[in-house]
Amino acid sequence: MFQESGEGWYGIVLMDLRMPNMDGIEAAKAIRAMARPDAGTVPIIALTADAFAEDAQRCMDAGMDAHMAKPVNVKMLLRKLAGLHRRRQDSSGEE
């Protein structure tokens, strides 16, 4: 879906690791490898039942920005989204 969208369409990607055709690790790597400016900057957060430290590290190694284990704590997710948004604004110079 990201590949078929216009640049900047997605402000964030919430990625499940266990998907039928391509797992979340492969999908994150594919997004980061795309030849479009937003592919390297769109925040990607893994939301998964894979909750071990090794799982989180695999996500970071694939280019994701964060890893959150299910069941997702909504308050923590909102804090993570706010932090990623602030970081993105700081790095782009947006107000």
PDB file of N, CA, C and O in Angstrom:
ATOM      1  N   MET A   1       0.828  -1.196   0.000  1.00  0.00           N
ATOM      2  CA  MET A   1       0.000   0.000   0.000  1.00  0.00           C
ATOM      3  C   MET A   1       0.869   1.254   0.000  1.00  0.00           C
ATOM      4  O   MET A   1       0.547   2.238  -0.667  1.00  0.00           O
ATOM      5  N   PHE A   2       1.969   1.218   0.748  1.00  0.00           N
ATOM      6  CA  PHE A   2       2.858   2.377   0.784  1.00  0.00           C
ATOM      7  C   PHE A   2       3.421   2.653  -0.607  1.00  0.00           C
ATOM      8  O   PHE A   2       3.483   3.802  -1.044  1.00  0.00           O
ATOM      9  N   GLN A   3       3.822   1.612  -1.282  1.00  0.00           N
ATOM     10  CA  GLN A   3       4.408   1.761  -2.621  1.00  0.00           C
ATOM     11  C   GLN A   3       3.417   2.377  -3.605  1.00  0.00           C
ATOM     12  O   GLN A   3       3.815   3.153  -4.474  1.00  0.00           O
ATOM     13  N   GLU A   4       2.161   2.051  -3.483  1.00  0.00           N
ATOM     14  CA  GLU A   4       1.135   2.532  -4.415  1.00  0.00           C
ATOM     15  C   GLU A   4       0.611   3.921  -4.051  1.00  0.00           C
ATOM     16  O   GLU A   4      -0.107   4.539  -4.837  1.00  0.00           O
ATOM     17  N   SER A   5       0.962   4.408  -2.876  1.00  0.00           N
ATOM     18  CA  SER A   5       0.461   5.704  -2.426  1.00  0.00           C
ATOM     19  C   SER A   5       1.319   6.840  -2.962  1.00  0.00           C
ATOM     20  O   SER A   5       2.451   6.637  -3.399  1.00  0.00           O
ATOM     21  N   GLY A   6       0.752   8.034  -2.917  1.00  0.00           N
ATOM     22  CA  GLY A   6       1.516   9.221  -3.277  1.00  0.00           C
ATOM     23  C   GLY A   6       2.494   9.575  -2.176  1.00  0.00           C
ATOM     24  O   GLY A   6       2.286   9.227  -1.014  1.00  0.00           O
ATOM     25  N   GLU A   7       3.553  10.262  -2.541  1.00  0.00           N
ATOM     26  CA  GLU A   7       4.554  10.670  -1.557  1.00  0.00           C
ATOM     27  C   GLU A   7       3.902  11.510  -0.468  1.00  0.00           C
ATOM     28  O   GLU A   7       3.143  12.436  -0.752  1.00  0.00           O
ATOM     29  N   GLY A   8       4.206  11.175   0.782  1.00  0.00           N
ATOM     30  CA  GLY A   8       3.679  11.903   1.922  1.00  0.00           C
ATOM     31  C   GLY A   8       2.276  11.492   2.353  1.00  0.00           C
ATOM     32  O   GLY A   8       1.747  12.035   3.323  1.00  0.00           O
ATOM     33  N   TRP A   9       1.670  10.547   1.651  1.00  0.00           N
ATOM     34  CA  TRP A   9       0.310  10.111   1.989  1.00  0.00           C
ATOM     35  C   TRP A   9       0.254   9.522   3.394  1.00  0.00           C
ATOM     36  O   TRP A   9      -0.661   9.813   4.165  1.00  0.00           O
ATOM     37  N   TYR A  10       1.242   8.689   3.718  1.00  0.00           N
ATOM     38  CA  TYR A  10       1.276   8.065   5.036  1.00  0.00           C
ATOM     39  C   TYR A  10       2.158   8.872   5.972  1.00  0.00           C
ATOM     40  O   TYR A  10       3.302   9.183   5.640  1.00  0.00           O
ATOM     41  N   GLY A  11       1.632   9.209   7.134  1.00  0.00           N
ATOM     42  CA  GLY A  11       2.400   9.918   8.141  1.00  0.00           C
ATOM     43  C   GLY A  11       3.090   8.972   9.092  1.00  0.00           C
ATOM     44  O   GLY A  11       4.041   9.354   9.775  1.00  0.00           O
ATOM     45  N   ILE A  12       2.617   7.729   9.144  1.00  0.00           N
ATOM     46  CA  ILE A  12       3.199   6.694  10.008  1.00  0.00           C
ATOM     47  C   ILE A  12       2.720   5.339   9.505  1.00  0.00           C
ATOM     48  O   ILE A  12       1.648   5.231   8.910  1.00  0.00           O
ATOM     49  N   VAL A  13       3.514   4.319   9.745  1.00  0.00           N
ATOM     50  CA  VAL A  13       3.136   2.950   9.400  1.00  0.00           C
ATOM     51  C   VAL A  13       3.137   2.134  10.682  1.00  0.00           C
ATOM     52  O   VAL A  13       4.157   2.042  11.365  1.00  0.00           O
ATOM     53  N   LEU A  14       1.992   1.539  11.009  1.00  0.00           N
ATOM     54  CA  LEU A  14       1.890   0.601  12.123  1.00  0.00           C
ATOM     55  C   LEU A  14       2.008  -0.787  11.507  1.00  0.00           C
ATOM     56  O   LEU A  14       1.143  -1.206  10.738  1.00  0.00           O
ATOM     57  N   MET A  15       3.079  -1.497  11.847  1.00  0.00           N
ATOM     58  CA  MET A  15       3.444  -2.728  11.148  1.00  0.00           C
ATOM     59  C   MET A  15       3.264  -3.952  12.035  1.00  0.00           C
ATOM     60  O   MET A  15       3.839  -4.038  13.120  1.00  0.00           O
ATOM     61  N   ASP A  16       2.464  -4.893  11.561  1.00  0.00           N
ATOM     62  CA  ASP A  16       2.378  -6.195  12.208  1.00  0.00           C
ATOM     63  C   ASP A  16       3.540  -7.024  11.681  1.00  0.00           C
ATOM     64  O   ASP A  16       3.896  -6.909  10.508  1.00  0.00           O
ATOM     65  N   LEU A  17       4.132  -7.848  12.519  1.00  0.00           N
ATOM     66  CA  LEU A  17       5.245  -8.667  12.045  1.00  0.00           C
ATOM     67  C   LEU A  17       4.785  -9.936  11.351  1.00  0.00           C
ATOM     68  O   LEU A  17       5.496 -10.476  10.504  1.00  0.00           O
ATOM     69  N   ARG A  18       3.614 -10.408  11.700  1.00  0.00           N
ATOM     70  CA  ARG A  18       3.138 -11.682  11.141  1.00  0.00           C
ATOM     71  C   ARG A  18       2.012 -11.418  10.147  1.00  0.00           C
ATOM     72  O   ARG A  18       0.848 -11.265  10.515  1.00  0.00           O
ATOM     73  N   MET A  19       2.399 -11.371   8.880  1.00  0.00           N
ATOM     74  CA  MET A  19       1.438 -11.146   7.806  1.00  0.00           C
ATOM     75  C   MET A  19       1.585 -12.280   6.797  1.00  0.00           C
ATOM     76  O   MET A  19       2.635 -12.920   6.748  1.00  0.00           O
ATOM     77  N   PRO A  20       0.561 -12.542   5.995  1.00  0.00           N
ATOM     78  CA  PRO A  20       0.580 -13.734   5.137  1.00  0.00           C
ATOM     79  C   PRO A  20       1.561 -13.708   3.955  1.00  0.00           C
ATOM     80  O   PRO A  20       2.221 -14.719   3.715  1.00  0.00           O
ATOM     81  N   ASN A  21       1.682 -12.646   3.233  1.00  0.00           N
ATOM     82  CA  ASN A  21       2.504 -12.647   2.023  1.00  0.00           C
ATOM     83  C   ASN A  21       3.937 -12.178   2.258  1.00  0.00           C
ATOM     84  O   ASN A  21       4.876 -12.697   1.654  1.00  0.00           O
ATOM     85  N   MET A  22       4.093 -11.215   3.119  1.00  0.00           N
ATOM     86  CA  MET A  22       5.401 -10.653   3.439  1.00  0.00           C
ATOM     87  C   MET A  22       5.361 -10.292   4.912  1.00  0.00           C
ATOM     88  O   MET A  22       4.456  -9.583   5.353  1.00  0.00           O
ATOM     89  N   ASP A  23       6.341 -10.776   5.686  1.00  0.00           N
ATOM     90  CA  ASP A  23       6.282 -10.436   7.110  1.00  0.00           C
ATOM     91  C   ASP A  23       6.695  -8.982   7.325  1.00  0.00           C
ATOM     92  O   ASP A  23       7.193  -8.330   6.407  1.00  0.00           O
ATOM     93  N   GLY A  24       6.489  -8.486   8.527  1.00  0.00           N
ATOM     94  CA  GLY A  24       6.733  -7.084   8.816  1.00  0.00           C
ATOM     95  C   GLY A  24       8.187  -6.666   8.669  1.00  0.00           C
ATOM     96  O   GLY A  24       8.471  -5.525   8.304  1.00  0.00           O
ATOM     97  N   ILE A  25       9.106  -7.578   8.950  1.00  0.00           N
ATOM     98  CA  ILE A  25      10.534  -7.284   8.786  1.00  0.00           C
ATOM     99  C   ILE A  25      10.828  -7.050   7.311  1.00  0.00           C
ATOM    100  O   ILE A  25      11.471  -6.063   6.951  1.00  0.00           O
ATOM    101  N   GLU A  26      10.361  -7.950   6.463  1.00  0.00           N
ATOM    102  CA  GLU A  26      10.564  -7.804   5.014  1.00  0.00           C
ATOM    103  C   GLU A  26       9.889  -6.547   4.490  1.00  0.00           C
ATOM    104  O   GLU A  26      10.453  -5.838   3.656  1.00  0.00           O
ATOM    105  N   ALA A  27       8.679  -6.267   4.978  1.00  0.00           N
ATOM    106  CA  ALA A  27       7.941  -5.085   4.518  1.00  0.00           C
ATOM    107  C   ALA A  27       8.656  -3.795   4.908  1.00  0.00           C
ATOM    108  O   ALA A  27       8.741  -2.866   4.105  1.00  0.00           O
ATOM    109  N   ALA A  28       9.173  -3.733   6.141  1.00  0.00           N
ATOM    110  CA  ALA A  28       9.899  -2.536   6.577  1.00  0.00           C
ATOM    111  C   ALA A  28      11.153  -2.329   5.726  1.00  0.00           C
ATOM    112  O   ALA A  28      11.439  -1.211   5.298  1.00  0.00           O
ATOM    113  N   LYS A  29      11.895  -3.405   5.483  1.00  0.00           N
ATOM    114  CA  LYS A  29      13.092  -3.307   4.648  1.00  0.00           C
ATOM    115  C   LYS A  29      12.732  -2.847   3.238  1.00  0.00           C
ATOM    116  O   LYS A  29      13.454  -2.051   2.637  1.00  0.00           O
ATOM    117  N   ALA A  30      11.613  -3.349   2.711  1.00  0.00           N
ATOM    118  CA  ALA A  30      11.179  -2.957   1.366  1.00  0.00           C
ATOM    119  C   ALA A  30      10.811  -1.485   1.314  1.00  0.00           C
ATOM    120  O   ALA A  30      11.141  -0.794   0.350  1.00  0.00           O
ATOM    121  N   ILE A  31      10.133  -1.001   2.341  1.00  0.00           N
ATOM    122  CA  ILE A  31       9.779   0.427   2.392  1.00  0.00           C
ATOM    123  C   ILE A  31      11.054   1.270   2.437  1.00  0.00           C
ATOM    124  O   ILE A  31      11.197   2.222   1.670  1.00  0.00           O
ATOM    125  N   ARG A  32      11.967   0.925   3.325  1.00  0.00           N
ATOM    126  CA  ARG A  32      13.202   1.712   3.468  1.00  0.00           C
ATOM    127  C   ARG A  32      14.046   1.699   2.193  1.00  0.00           C
ATOM    128  O   ARG A  32      14.819   2.628   1.958  1.00  0.00           O
ATOM    129  N   ALA A  33      13.910   0.666   1.374  1.00  0.00           N
ATOM    130  CA  ALA A  33      14.709   0.551   0.143  1.00  0.00           C
ATOM    131  C   ALA A  33      14.086   1.272  -1.048  1.00  0.00           C
ATOM    132  O   ALA A  33      14.719   1.372  -2.099  1.00  0.00           O
ATOM    133  N   MET A  34      12.866   1.774  -0.910  1.00  0.00           N
ATOM    134  CA  MET A  34      12.198   2.443  -2.032  1.00  0.00           C
ATOM    135  C   MET A  34      12.900   3.745  -2.387  1.00  0.00           C
ATOM    136  O   MET A  34      13.424   4.448  -1.523  1.00  0.00           O
ATOM    137  N   ALA A  35      12.897   4.044  -3.667  1.00  0.00           N
ATOM    138  CA  ALA A  35      13.557   5.259  -4.170  1.00  0.00           C
ATOM    139  C   ALA A  35      12.581   6.430  -4.152  1.00  0.00           C
ATOM    140  O   ALA A  35      12.215   6.963  -5.199  1.00  0.00           O
ATOM    141  N   ARG A  36      12.170   6.816  -2.971  1.00  0.00           N
ATOM    142  CA  ARG A  36      11.317   7.994  -2.801  1.00  0.00           C
ATOM    143  C   ARG A  36      11.649   8.622  -1.455  1.00  0.00           C
ATOM    144  O   ARG A  36      11.929   7.906  -0.493  1.00  0.00           O
ATOM    145  N   PRO A  37      11.621   9.934  -1.373  1.00  0.00           N
ATOM    146  CA  PRO A  37      12.094  10.623  -0.172  1.00  0.00           C
ATOM    147  C   PRO A  37      11.418  10.193   1.132  1.00  0.00           C
ATOM    148  O   PRO A  37      12.090  10.087   2.158  1.00  0.00           O
ATOM    149  N   ASP A  38      10.113   9.946   1.117  1.00  0.00           N
ATOM    150  CA  ASP A  38       9.426   9.625   2.367  1.00  0.00           C
ATOM    151  C   ASP A  38       9.678   8.197   2.842  1.00  0.00           C
ATOM    152  O   ASP A  38       9.360   7.870   3.986  1.00  0.00           O
ATOM    153  N   ALA A  39      10.237   7.346   1.996  1.00  0.00           N
ATOM    154  CA  ALA A  39      10.497   5.961   2.383  1.00  0.00           C
ATOM    155  C   ALA A  39      11.534   5.870   3.502  1.00  0.00           C
ATOM    156  O   ALA A  39      11.506   4.936   4.304  1.00  0.00           O
ATOM    157  N   GLY A  40      12.420   6.814   3.553  1.00  0.00           N
ATOM    158  CA  GLY A  40      13.442   6.803   4.592  1.00  0.00           C
ATOM    159  C   GLY A  40      13.065   7.548   5.842  1.00  0.00           C
ATOM    160  O   GLY A  40      13.757   7.459   6.856  1.00  0.00           O
ATOM    161  N   THR A  41      11.969   8.289   5.784  1.00  0.00           N
ATOM    162  CA  THR A  41      11.617   9.130   6.926  1.00  0.00           C
ATOM    163  C   THR A  41      10.291   8.774   7.592  1.00  0.00           C
ATOM    164  O   THR A  41      10.071   9.143   8.745  1.00  0.00           O
ATOM    165  N   VAL A  42       9.408   8.069   6.896  1.00  0.00           N
ATOM    166  CA  VAL A  42       8.118   7.737   7.500  1.00  0.00           C
ATOM    167  C   VAL A  42       8.374   6.842   8.725  1.00  0.00           C
ATOM    168  O   VAL A  42       9.054   5.823   8.608  1.00  0.00           O
ATOM    169  N   PRO A  43       7.843   7.211   9.880  1.00  0.00           N
ATOM    170  CA  PRO A  43       8.037   6.368  11.058  1.00  0.00           C
ATOM    171  C   PRO A  43       7.320   5.028  10.892  1.00  0.00           C
ATOM    172  O   PRO A  43       6.177   4.975  10.437  1.00  0.00           O
ATOM    173  N   ILE A  44       8.001   3.958  11.264  1.00  0.00           N
ATOM    174  CA  ILE A  44       7.422   2.613  11.234  1.00  0.00           C
ATOM    175  C   ILE A  44       7.494   2.050  12.646  1.00  0.00           C
ATOM    176  O   ILE A  44       8.571   1.954  13.236  1.00  0.00           O
ATOM    177  N   ILE A  45       6.330   1.679  13.183  1.00  0.00           N
ATOM    178  CA  ILE A  45       6.255   1.100  14.524  1.00  0.00           C
ATOM    179  C   ILE A  45       5.738  -0.324  14.411  1.00  0.00           C
ATOM    180  O   ILE A  45       4.670  -0.564  13.847  1.00  0.00           O
ATOM    181  N   ALA A  46       6.500  -1.265  14.951  1.00  0.00           N
ATOM    182  CA  ALA A  46       6.053  -2.656  15.006  1.00  0.00           C
ATOM    183  C   ALA A  46       5.056  -2.804  16.146  1.00  0.00           C
ATOM    184  O   ALA A  46       5.330  -2.404  17.277  1.00  0.00           O
ATOM    185  N   LEU A  47       3.905  -3.378  15.843  1.00  0.00           N
ATOM    186  CA  LEU A  47       2.913  -3.750  16.857  1.00  0.00           C
ATOM    187  C   LEU A  47       2.770  -5.260  16.731  1.00  0.00           C
ATOM    188  O   LEU A  47       2.219  -5.752  15.746  1.00  0.00           O
ATOM    189  N   THR A  48       3.264  -6.000  17.724  1.00  0.00           N
ATOM    190  CA  THR A  48       3.396  -7.432  17.549  1.00  0.00           C
ATOM    191  C   THR A  48       3.300  -8.200  18.854  1.00  0.00           C
ATOM    192  O   THR A  48       3.528  -7.651  19.932  1.00  0.00           O
ATOM    193  N   ALA A  49       2.962  -9.469  18.743  1.00  0.00           N
ATOM    194  CA  ALA A  49       2.988 -10.361  19.897  1.00  0.00           C
ATOM    195  C   ALA A  49       4.411 -10.846  20.162  1.00  0.00           C
ATOM    196  O   ALA A  49       4.674 -11.433  21.212  1.00  0.00           O
ATOM    197  N   ASP A  50       5.324 -10.612  19.238  1.00  0.00           N
ATOM    198  CA  ASP A  50       6.729 -10.991  19.408  1.00  0.00           C
ATOM    199  C   ASP A  50       7.385  -9.973  20.340  1.00  0.00           C
ATOM    200  O   ASP A  50       7.800  -8.898  19.907  1.00  0.00           O
ATOM    201  N   ALA A  51       7.471 -10.321  21.619  1.00  0.00           N
ATOM    202  CA  ALA A  51       7.787  -9.326  22.636  1.00  0.00           C
ATOM    203  C   ALA A  51       9.184  -9.435  23.243  1.00  0.00           C
ATOM    204  O   ALA A  51       9.497  -8.709  24.186  1.00  0.00           O
ATOM    205  N   PHE A  52      10.018 -10.315  22.731  1.00  0.00           N
ATOM    206  CA  PHE A  52      11.356 -10.468  23.295  1.00  0.00           C
ATOM    207  C   PHE A  52      12.291  -9.379  22.796  1.00  0.00           C
ATOM    208  O   PHE A  52      12.040  -8.750  21.768  1.00  0.00           O
ATOM    209  N   ALA A  53      13.373  -9.164  23.538  1.00  0.00           N
ATOM    210  CA  ALA A  53      14.363  -8.146  23.158  1.00  0.00           C
ATOM    211  C   ALA A  53      14.927  -8.425  21.763  1.00  0.00           C
ATOM    212  O   ALA A  53      15.197  -7.497  21.001  1.00  0.00           O
ATOM    213  N   GLU A  54      15.101  -9.703  21.435  1.00  0.00           N
ATOM    214  CA  GLU A  54      15.614 -10.064  20.106  1.00  0.00           C
ATOM    215  C   GLU A  54      14.644  -9.633  19.004  1.00  0.00           C
ATOM    216  O   GLU A  54      15.066  -9.230  17.920  1.00  0.00           O
ATOM    217  N   ASP A  55      13.344  -9.720  19.290  1.00  0.00           N
ATOM    218  CA  ASP A  55      12.326  -9.295  18.318  1.00  0.00           C
ATOM    219  C   ASP A  55      12.403  -7.796  18.100  1.00  0.00           C
ATOM    220  O   ASP A  55      12.340  -7.321  16.966  1.00  0.00           O
ATOM    221  N   ALA A  56      12.540  -7.059  19.183  1.00  0.00           N
ATOM    222  CA  ALA A  56      12.661  -5.602  19.077  1.00  0.00           C
ATOM    223  C   ALA A  56      13.913  -5.235  18.289  1.00  0.00           C
ATOM    224  O   ALA A  56      13.877  -4.319  17.467  1.00  0.00           O
ATOM    225  N   GLN A  57      15.012  -5.932  18.527  1.00  0.00           N
ATOM    226  CA  GLN A  57      16.251  -5.643  17.811  1.00  0.00           C
ATOM    227  C   GLN A  57      16.117  -5.941  16.324  1.00  0.00           C
ATOM    228  O   GLN A  57      16.623  -5.185  15.494  1.00  0.00           O
ATOM    229  N   ARG A  58      15.440  -7.035  15.976  1.00  0.00           N
ATOM    230  CA  ARG A  58      15.201  -7.352  14.560  1.00  0.00           C
ATOM    231  C   ARG A  58      14.421  -6.225  13.884  1.00  0.00           C
ATOM    232  O   ARG A  58      14.684  -5.890  12.729  1.00  0.00           O
ATOM    233  N   CYS A  59      13.471  -5.646  14.596  1.00  0.00           N
ATOM    234  CA  CYS A  59      12.691  -4.531  14.050  1.00  0.00           C
ATOM    235  C   CYS A  59      13.571  -3.313  13.814  1.00  0.00           C
ATOM    236  O   CYS A  59      13.498  -2.682  12.760  1.00  0.00           O
ATOM    237  N   MET A  60      14.398  -2.987  14.793  1.00  0.00           N
ATOM    238  CA  MET A  60      15.304  -1.839  14.652  1.00  0.00           C
ATOM    239  C   MET A  60      16.286  -2.075  13.508  1.00  0.00           C
ATOM    240  O   MET A  60      16.573  -1.161  12.736  1.00  0.00           O
ATOM    241  N   ASP A  61      16.801  -3.297  13.399  1.00  0.00           N
ATOM    242  CA  ASP A  61      17.742  -3.636  12.326  1.00  0.00           C
ATOM    243  C   ASP A  61      17.095  -3.543  10.951  1.00  0.00           C
ATOM    244  O   ASP A  61      17.780  -3.308   9.956  1.00  0.00           O
ATOM    245  N   ALA A  62      15.777  -3.725  10.889  1.00  0.00           N
ATOM    246  CA  ALA A  62      15.044  -3.643   9.615  1.00  0.00           C
ATOM    247  C   ALA A  62      14.684  -2.204   9.257  1.00  0.00           C
ATOM    248  O   ALA A  62      14.112  -1.956   8.195  1.00  0.00           O
ATOM    249  N   GLY A  63      15.016  -1.249  10.138  1.00  0.00           N
ATOM    250  CA  GLY A  63      14.742   0.150   9.844  1.00  0.00           C
ATOM    251  C   GLY A  63      13.501   0.712  10.501  1.00  0.00           C
ATOM    252  O   GLY A  63      13.087   1.832  10.201  1.00  0.00           O
ATOM    253  N   MET A  64      12.902  -0.063  11.401  1.00  0.00           N
ATOM    254  CA  MET A  64      11.734   0.461  12.111  1.00  0.00           C
ATOM    255  C   MET A  64      12.188   1.445  13.178  1.00  0.00           C
ATOM    256  O   MET A  64      13.344   1.433  13.602  1.00  0.00           O
ATOM    257  N   ASP A  65      11.272   2.289  13.599  1.00  0.00           N
ATOM    258  CA  ASP A  65      11.577   3.315  14.584  1.00  0.00           C
ATOM    259  C   ASP A  65      11.234   2.910  16.008  1.00  0.00           C
ATOM    260  O   ASP A  65      11.764   3.476  16.964  1.00  0.00           O
ATOM    261  N   ALA A  66      10.348   1.928  16.151  1.00  0.00           N
ATOM    262  CA  ALA A  66       9.923   1.515  17.488  1.00  0.00           C
ATOM    263  C   ALA A  66       9.301   0.125  17.414  1.00  0.00           C
ATOM    264  O   ALA A  66       8.916  -0.353  16.346  1.00  0.00           O
ATOM    265  N   HIS A  67       9.216  -0.503  18.576  1.00  0.00           N
ATOM    266  CA  HIS A  67       8.626  -1.835  18.723  1.00  0.00           C
ATOM    267  C   HIS A  67       7.717  -1.789  19.933  1.00  0.00           C
ATOM    268  O   HIS A  67       8.134  -1.357  21.007  1.00  0.00           O
ATOM    269  N   MET A  68       6.483  -2.227  19.773  1.00  0.00           N
ATOM    270  CA  MET A  68       5.546  -2.299  20.895  1.00  0.00           C
ATOM    271  C   MET A  68       4.874  -3.659  20.890  1.00  0.00           C
ATOM    272  O   MET A  68       4.366  -4.113  19.864  1.00  0.00           O
ATOM    273  N   ALA A  69       4.877  -4.306  22.053  1.00  0.00           N
ATOM    274  CA  ALA A  69       4.274  -5.621  22.181  1.00  0.00           C
ATOM    275  C   ALA A  69       2.767  -5.509  22.384  1.00  0.00           C
ATOM    276  O   ALA A  69       2.279  -4.584  23.034  1.00  0.00           O
ATOM    277  N   LYS A  70       2.044  -6.464  21.816  1.00  0.00           N
ATOM    278  CA  LYS A  70       0.599  -6.554  22.027  1.00  0.00           C
ATOM    279  C   LYS A  70       0.367  -7.287  23.341  1.00  0.00           C
ATOM    280  O   LYS A  70       1.190  -8.125  23.709  1.00  0.00           O
ATOM    281  N   PRO A  71      -0.707  -7.015  24.059  1.00  0.00           N
ATOM    282  CA  PRO A  71      -1.707  -6.007  23.726  1.00  0.00           C
ATOM    283  C   PRO A  71      -1.126  -4.605  23.899  1.00  0.00           C
ATOM    284  O   PRO A  71      -0.378  -4.333  24.839  1.00  0.00           O
ATOM    285  N   VAL A  72      -1.483  -3.745  22.988  1.00  0.00           N
ATOM    286  CA  VAL A  72      -0.926  -2.400  22.956  1.00  0.00           C
ATOM    287  C   VAL A  72      -1.575  -1.532  24.026  1.00  0.00           C
ATOM    288  O   VAL A  72      -2.799  -1.495  24.153  1.00  0.00           O
ATOM    289  N   ASN A  73      -0.753  -0.846  24.784  1.00  0.00           N
ATOM    290  CA  ASN A  73      -1.216   0.144  25.743  1.00  0.00           C
ATOM    291  C   ASN A  73      -1.414   1.442  24.951  1.00  0.00           C
ATOM    292  O   ASN A  73      -0.442   2.021  24.466  1.00  0.00           O
ATOM    293  N   VAL A  74      -2.640   1.895  24.819  1.00  0.00           N
ATOM    294  CA  VAL A  74      -2.962   3.037  23.974  1.00  0.00           C
ATOM    295  C   VAL A  74      -2.236   4.302  24.436  1.00  0.00           C
ATOM    296  O   VAL A  74      -1.763   5.080  23.607  1.00  0.00           O
ATOM    297  N   LYS A  75      -2.145   4.512  25.739  1.00  0.00           N
ATOM    298  CA  LYS A  75      -1.436   5.704  26.233  1.00  0.00           C
ATOM    299  C   LYS A  75       0.038   5.664  25.829  1.00  0.00           C
ATOM    300  O   LYS A  75       0.601   6.686  25.438  1.00  0.00           O
ATOM    301  N   MET A  76       0.656   4.500  25.921  1.00  0.00           N
ATOM    302  CA  MET A  76       2.060   4.376  25.519  1.00  0.00           C
ATOM    303  C   MET A  76       2.215   4.590  24.017  1.00  0.00           C
ATOM    304  O   MET A  76       3.172   5.220  23.567  1.00  0.00           O
ATOM    305  N   LEU A  77       1.269   4.063  23.250  1.00  0.00           N
ATOM    306  CA  LEU A  77       1.312   4.253  21.799  1.00  0.00           C
ATOM    307  C   LEU A  77       1.191   5.730  21.456  1.00  0.00           C
ATOM    308  O   LEU A  77       1.925   6.222  20.598  1.00  0.00           O
ATOM    309  N   LEU A  78       0.287   6.441  22.102  1.00  0.00           N
ATOM    310  CA  LEU A  78       0.124   7.869  21.835  1.00  0.00           C
ATOM    311  C   LEU A  78       1.373   8.657  22.214  1.00  0.00           C
ATOM    312  O   LEU A  78       1.757   9.588  21.506  1.00  0.00           O
ATOM    313  N   ARG A  79       2.009   8.290  23.326  1.00  0.00           N
ATOM    314  CA  ARG A  79       3.270   8.945  23.701  1.00  0.00           C
ATOM    315  C   ARG A  79       4.356   8.675  22.668  1.00  0.00           C
ATOM    316  O   ARG A  79       5.116   9.576  22.311  1.00  0.00           O
ATOM    317  N   LYS A  80       4.431   7.426  22.184  1.00  0.00           N
ATOM    318  CA  LYS A  80       5.424   7.066  21.178  1.00  0.00           C
ATOM    319  C   LYS A  80       5.171   7.842  19.887  1.00  0.00           C
ATOM    320  O   LYS A  80       6.113   8.339  19.270  1.00  0.00           O
ATOM    321  N   LEU A  81       3.909   7.949  19.477  1.00  0.00           N
ATOM    322  CA  LEU A  81       3.561   8.703  18.268  1.00  0.00           C
ATOM    323  C   LEU A  81       3.939  10.169  18.415  1.00  0.00           C
ATOM    324  O   LEU A  81       4.479  10.769  17.486  1.00  0.00           O
ATOM    325  N   ALA A  82       3.656  10.748  19.582  1.00  0.00           N
ATOM    326  CA  ALA A  82       4.000  12.156  19.816  1.00  0.00           C
ATOM    327  C   ALA A  82       5.508  12.352  19.764  1.00  0.00           C
ATOM    328  O   ALA A  82       5.985  13.329  19.186  1.00  0.00           O
ATOM    329  N   GLY A  83       6.266  11.435  20.361  1.00  0.00           N
ATOM    330  CA  GLY A  83       7.717  11.536  20.345  1.00  0.00           C
ATOM    331  C   GLY A  83       8.282  11.420  18.942  1.00  0.00           C
ATOM    332  O   GLY A  83       9.188  12.169  18.576  1.00  0.00           O
ATOM    333  N   LEU A  84       7.763  10.498  18.156  1.00  0.00           N
ATOM    334  CA  LEU A  84       8.224  10.349  16.774  1.00  0.00           C
ATOM    335  C   LEU A  84       7.864  11.577  15.946  1.00  0.00           C
ATOM    336  O   LEU A  84       8.633  12.004  15.086  1.00  0.00           O
ATOM    337  N   HIS A  85       6.689  12.139  16.214  1.00  0.00           N
ATOM    338  CA  HIS A  85       6.270  13.343  15.489  1.00  0.00           C
ATOM    339  C   HIS A  85       7.200  14.513  15.824  1.00  0.00           C
ATOM    340  O   HIS A  85       7.628  15.248  14.934  1.00  0.00           O
ATOM    341  N   ARG A  86       7.506  14.679  17.111  1.00  0.00           N
ATOM    342  CA  ARG A  86       8.435  15.745  17.526  1.00  0.00           C
ATOM    343  C   ARG A  86       9.804  15.548  16.893  1.00  0.00           C
ATOM    344  O   ARG A  86      10.402  16.498  16.389  1.00  0.00           O
ATOM    345  N   ARG A  87      10.298  14.320  16.917  1.00  0.00           N
ATOM    346  CA  ARG A  87      11.608  14.025  16.337  1.00  0.00           C
ATOM    347  C   ARG A  87      11.625  14.335  14.841  1.00  0.00           C
ATOM    348  O   ARG A  87      12.605  14.864  14.316  1.00  0.00           O
ATOM    349  N   ARG A  88      10.544  14.004  14.174  1.00  0.00           N
ATOM    350  CA  ARG A  88      10.446  14.264  12.732  1.00  0.00           C
ATOM    351  C   ARG A  88      10.428  15.764  12.456  1.00  0.00           C
ATOM    352  O   ARG A  88      11.078  16.233  11.522  1.00  0.00           O
ATOM    353  N   GLN A  89       9.685  16.520  13.267  1.00  0.00           N
ATOM    354  CA  GLN A  89       9.638  17.970  13.097  1.00  0.00           C
ATOM    355  C   GLN A  89      11.008  18.588  13.365  1.00  0.00           C
ATOM    356  O   GLN A  89      11.448  19.466  12.623  1.00  0.00           O
ATOM    357  N   ASP A  90      11.677  18.138  14.412  1.00  0.00           N
ATOM    358  CA  ASP A  90      12.996  18.662  14.755  1.00  0.00           C
ATOM    359  C   ASP A  90      14.001  18.429  13.643  1.00  0.00           C
ATOM    360  O   ASP A  90      14.817  19.299  13.343  1.00  0.00           O
ATOM    361  N   SER A  91      13.942  17.243  13.027  1.00  0.00           N
ATOM    362  CA  SER A  91      14.925  16.928  11.989  1.00  0.00           C
ATOM    363  C   SER A  91      14.608  17.605  10.663  1.00  0.00           C
ATOM    364  O   SER A  91      15.498  17.779   9.831  1.00  0.00           O
ATOM    365  N   SER A  92      13.352  17.990  10.456  1.00  0.00           N
ATOM    366  CA  SER A  92      12.999  18.640   9.189  1.00  0.00           C
ATOM    367  C   SER A  92      12.928  20.158   9.297  1.00  0.00           C
ATOM    368  O   SER A  92      12.830  20.856   8.287  1.00  0.00           O
ATOM    369  N   GLY A  93      12.980  20.668  10.537  1.00  0.00           N
ATOM    370  CA  GLY A  93      12.895  22.115  10.728  1.00  0.00           C
ATOM    371  C   GLY A  93      11.489  22.657  10.636  1.00  0.00           C
ATOM    372  O   GLY A  93      11.298  23.870  10.547  1.00  0.00           O
ATOM    373  N   GLU A  94      10.474  21.759  10.654  1.00  0.00           N
ATOM    374  CA  GLU A  94       9.070  22.205  10.599  1.00  0.00           C
ATOM    375  C   GLU A  94       8.689  22.855  11.907  1.00  0.00           C
ATOM    376  O   GLU A  94       9.295  22.593  12.946  1.00  0.00           O
ATOM    377  N   GLU A  95       7.693  23.695  11.854  1.00  0.00           N
ATOM    378  CA  GLU A  95       7.157  24.343  13.055  1.00  0.00           C
ATOM    379  C   GLU A  95       5.909  23.659  13.496  1.00  0.00           C
ATOM    380  O   GLU A  95       5.306  24.058  14.492  1.00  0.00           O
TER     381      GLU A  95
END
